[in-house]
Amino acid sequence: MEKSSIARKKERVHLLMGVPAMFFTVAALFLTSFQIAIYGDPQYRFYEKEYVKYNVTESLGMELPDVMAVTGYMMDYLIGREDELSIETDVDGKRQDFFNEQDRLHMADVRNLFLGGLRLRTALFFAAFLLFALLFVLKADMGLVLFRAYGIAMAVFAALLVCLGIGCAVDFTRCFTIFHEMFFTNDLWIFDESTDYMIRMLPEGFFSDMVIRIVEVFAGSLVLLGVLVWSAGRGLKRR
């Protein structure tokens, strides 16, 4: 009886380690989904389709190849491959810098947020690895821990995704505003279409479609994680 009680206590301790490890893993996959959705296609075909869908070239008075050139430069800046957000192109019938000072200030904030997210992603993966490694050293029932931790993490993240989905479906503009108010300490994200070319290139509909793309990538990564958990659990049980 005493042995059974000790075993249950160990099981609870192992689960208390396994659940955070799985949460760290899923959170890291969520952040990775942003990178895949944004940079998964080096040709930026998703962006090109969005520009056609929202008549961006007409709004800017630009040719599509020029818009794509600006896009490529902007994305290089966002991930840290360019130091300054400045590119001359033909827009509105004249040769000029596509970006203005507000664009540069806001995108500097966006870059810091994006690169910070990637650093956090790495830290989360590392923390999850350490916890899983410790569980292995402690000879935990890894199959049981993985299944239970995955189930708990999926329940929580599924609830969050459902809430996010409902919120975006009801009022995407409000959700978009809340996001900016949470992550930015200034109002540089509020643009004027009459003077700011960047908001014409990236209308609200583009961001709505990007959110759907990110959720699709994230959902796919969770399915893949589930397959890996199931396969690992079965393999460990055979030992």
C-alpha positions as CSV (number, residue, x, y, z in Angstrom):
1,M,0.0,0.0,0.0
2,E,2.8,2.4,0.9
3,K,4.6,1.5,-2.3
4,S,1.5,2.3,-4.3
5,S,1.2,5.7,-2.5
6,I,4.9,6.5,-3.3
7,A,4.4,5.5,-6.9
8,R,1.4,7.8,-7.2
9,K,3.3,10.7,-5.7
10,K,6.1,10.2,-8.2
11,E,3.6,10.0,-11.0
12,R,2.2,13.4,-10.0
13,V,5.6,14.9,-9.7
14,H,6.5,13.6,-13.2
15,L,3.3,15.0,-14.6
16,L,4.0,18.4,-12.9
17,M,7.2,18.4,-14.9
18,G,5.8,17.0,-18.1
19,V,2.9,19.4,-18.5
20,P,5.1,22.6,-18.4
21,A,7.5,20.9,-20.8
22,M,4.6,20.2,-23.2
23,F,3.3,23.7,-22.8
24,F,6.7,25.1,-23.6
25,T,6.9,22.9,-26.7
26,V,3.5,23.9,-28.0
27,A,4.2,27.6,-27.3
28,A,7.4,27.3,-29.2
29,L,5.6,25.7,-32.1
30,F,3.1,28.6,-32.0
31,L,5.9,31.1,-32.4
32,T,7.5,28.9,-35.1
33,S,4.2,29.0,-37.0
34,F,4.6,32.7,-37.4
35,Q,8.0,32.3,-39.0
36,I,6.8,29.5,-41.3
37,A,3.6,31.4,-42.3
38,I,5.6,34.6,-42.9
39,Y,8.8,33.2,-44.4
40,G,8.0,29.7,-45.4
41,D,7.9,30.6,-49.1
42,P,11.0,32.5,-50.2
43,Q,9.2,33.6,-53.3
44,Y,6.4,35.2,-51.2
45,R,3.7,33.8,-53.4
46,F,1.1,34.2,-50.6
47,Y,1.9,37.9,-50.6
48,E,1.6,38.2,-54.3
49,K,-1.8,36.5,-54.3
50,E,-3.0,38.9,-51.5
51,Y,-1.8,41.9,-53.5
52,V,-3.9,40.7,-56.5
53,K,-6.8,39.9,-54.2
54,Y,-6.9,43.4,-52.6
55,N,-5.9,45.4,-55.8
56,V,-2.8,46.7,-54.1
57,T,-1.1,47.6,-57.4
58,E,-3.9,49.9,-58.3
59,S,-4.0,51.5,-54.9
60,L,-0.3,52.2,-55.0
61,G,0.0,53.0,-58.7
62,M,2.8,50.4,-58.9
63,E,3.7,47.4,-61.0
64,L,3.5,44.0,-59.3
65,P,7.2,43.2,-59.7
66,D,8.0,46.5,-58.0
67,V,5.7,45.7,-55.1
68,M,7.3,42.3,-54.8
69,A,10.7,43.9,-54.7
70,V,9.6,46.2,-51.9
71,T,8.1,43.2,-50.1
72,G,11.4,41.2,-50.3
73,Y,13.4,44.1,-48.9
74,M,10.9,44.7,-46.1
75,M,10.9,41.0,-45.1
76,D,14.8,41.0,-45.2
77,Y,14.7,44.0,-42.8
78,L,12.1,42.4,-40.5
79,I,14.3,39.3,-39.9
80,G,17.5,41.4,-39.6
81,R,19.2,40.9,-43.0
82,E,18.9,44.6,-43.7
83,D,19.9,47.4,-41.4
84,E,17.7,50.3,-42.7
85,L,14.1,50.2,-44.1
86,S,14.6,52.3,-47.2
87,I,14.2,51.3,-50.9
88,E,13.6,53.6,-53.9
89,T,10.9,52.5,-56.3
90,D,8.3,53.9,-58.8
91,V,5.2,54.6,-56.7
92,D,2.3,57.0,-57.4
93,G,4.0,57.9,-60.7
94,K,7.3,59.0,-59.4
95,R,10.6,57.6,-58.2
96,Q,10.9,57.9,-54.4
97,D,11.5,56.0,-51.1
98,F,8.6,53.7,-50.5
99,F,8.8,54.0,-46.8
100,N,8.4,57.2,-44.7
101,E,9.7,57.9,-41.2
102,Q,6.7,56.5,-39.4
103,D,7.0,53.3,-41.4
104,R,10.7,53.0,-40.3
105,L,9.9,53.7,-36.6
106,H,7.0,51.3,-36.5
107,M,8.8,48.5,-38.4
108,A,11.7,48.9,-36.0
109,D,9.3,48.0,-33.2
110,V,7.9,45.1,-35.3
111,R,11.3,43.8,-36.0
112,N,12.3,43.9,-32.3
113,L,9.0,42.1,-31.4
114,F,9.5,39.4,-34.2
115,L,13.2,38.7,-33.4
116,G,12.4,38.7,-29.7
117,G,9.7,36.1,-30.4
118,L,12.3,33.9,-32.2
119,R,14.7,34.2,-29.3
120,L,11.8,33.2,-26.9
121,R,11.0,30.3,-29.1
122,T,14.6,29.0,-28.8
123,A,14.5,29.4,-25.0
124,L,11.2,27.5,-24.8
125,F,12.4,24.6,-26.9
126,F,15.6,24.5,-24.7
127,A,13.5,24.5,-21.4
128,A,11.2,21.8,-22.7
129,F,14.2,19.7,-23.7
130,L,15.8,20.0,-20.3
131,L,12.5,19.0,-18.5
132,F,12.0,16.0,-20.8
133,A,15.6,15.0,-20.3
134,L,15.2,15.2,-16.6
135,L,12.1,13.1,-16.7
136,F,14.1,10.5,-18.7
137,V,16.9,10.5,-16.1
138,L,14.3,10.1,-13.3
139,K,13.0,7.0,-15.2
140,A,9.5,8.4,-15.5
141,D,6.9,6.5,-17.5
142,M,7.5,8.7,-20.5
143,G,4.6,7.2,-22.5
144,L,2.1,8.1,-19.8
145,V,3.6,11.5,-19.1
146,L,3.6,12.4,-22.8
147,F,0.0,11.3,-23.4
148,R,-1.3,13.1,-20.4
149,A,0.7,16.3,-20.9
150,Y,-0.2,16.5,-24.5
151,G,-3.9,16.0,-23.7
152,I,-3.8,18.8,-21.1
153,A,-1.9,21.2,-23.4
154,M,-4.2,20.5,-26.3
155,A,-7.3,21.2,-24.2
156,V,-5.9,24.6,-23.1
157,F,-4.6,25.7,-26.5
158,A,-7.7,24.5,-28.2
159,A,-9.8,26.6,-25.9
160,L,-7.6,29.6,-26.6
161,L,-7.8,29.1,-30.4
162,V,-11.5,28.8,-30.3
163,C,-11.8,32.0,-28.3
164,L,-9.4,33.8,-30.7
165,G,-11.3,32.4,-33.7
166,I,-14.7,33.6,-32.4
167,G,-13.2,37.0,-31.5
168,C,-11.7,37.5,-35.0
169,A,-14.8,36.3,-36.7
170,V,-17.0,38.6,-34.8
171,D,-14.8,41.7,-35.0
172,F,-11.3,41.3,-36.5
173,T,-10.7,45.0,-36.4
174,R,-11.2,45.2,-32.7
175,C,-8.9,42.1,-32.1
176,F,-6.3,43.7,-34.4
177,T,-6.5,46.9,-32.4
178,I,-6.2,45.0,-29.0
179,F,-3.1,43.2,-30.3
180,H,-1.4,46.4,-31.2
181,E,-2.3,48.0,-27.9
182,M,-0.9,45.0,-26.0
183,F,2.4,44.8,-27.8
184,F,3.2,48.4,-28.8
185,T,3.6,51.4,-26.4
186,N,3.0,54.0,-29.1
187,D,0.4,54.8,-31.8
188,L,2.9,54.5,-34.7
189,W,0.9,51.5,-36.0
190,I,-2.1,53.9,-36.8
191,F,-1.5,54.8,-40.5
192,D,-3.2,57.2,-42.9
193,E,-3.9,55.6,-46.3
194,S,-3.7,59.0,-48.0
195,T,0.0,59.5,-47.0
196,D,1.3,56.0,-46.0
197,Y,2.0,53.6,-48.8
198,M,2.7,50.7,-46.5
199,I,-0.8,50.5,-45.2
200,R,-2.0,50.5,-48.8
201,M,0.3,47.5,-49.5
202,L,-0.8,45.7,-46.4
203,P,-4.5,46.3,-45.9
204,E,-6.4,44.9,-42.9
205,G,-7.7,42.0,-45.1
206,F,-4.1,40.9,-45.7
207,F,-3.6,40.5,-41.9
208,S,-6.9,38.7,-41.5
209,D,-5.8,36.2,-44.1
210,M,-2.3,35.9,-42.5
211,V,-3.9,35.1,-39.2
212,I,-5.8,32.2,-40.8
213,R,-2.5,31.1,-42.5
214,I,-0.7,31.1,-39.1
215,V,-3.5,29.1,-37.4
216,E,-3.4,26.6,-40.2
217,V,0.3,26.1,-39.8
218,F,0.0,25.9,-36.0
219,A,-2.8,23.3,-36.3
220,G,-0.7,21.2,-38.6
221,S,2.2,21.4,-36.2
222,L,0.0,20.2,-33.4
223,V,-1.2,17.3,-35.4
224,L,2.4,16.4,-36.2
225,L,3.3,16.7,-32.5
226,G,0.4,14.4,-31.6
227,V,1.7,11.8,-34.1
228,L,5.2,12.1,-32.6
229,V,3.8,11.8,-29.0
230,W,1.7,8.7,-30.0
231,S,4.6,7.1,-31.8
232,A,7.1,7.8,-29.0
233,G,4.6,6.6,-26.4
234,R,4.0,3.3,-28.2
235,G,7.7,2.8,-28.7
236,L,8.5,3.4,-25.1
237,K,5.8,1.0,-24.0
238,R,7.3,-1.8,-26.0
239,R,10.6,-1.5,-24.0
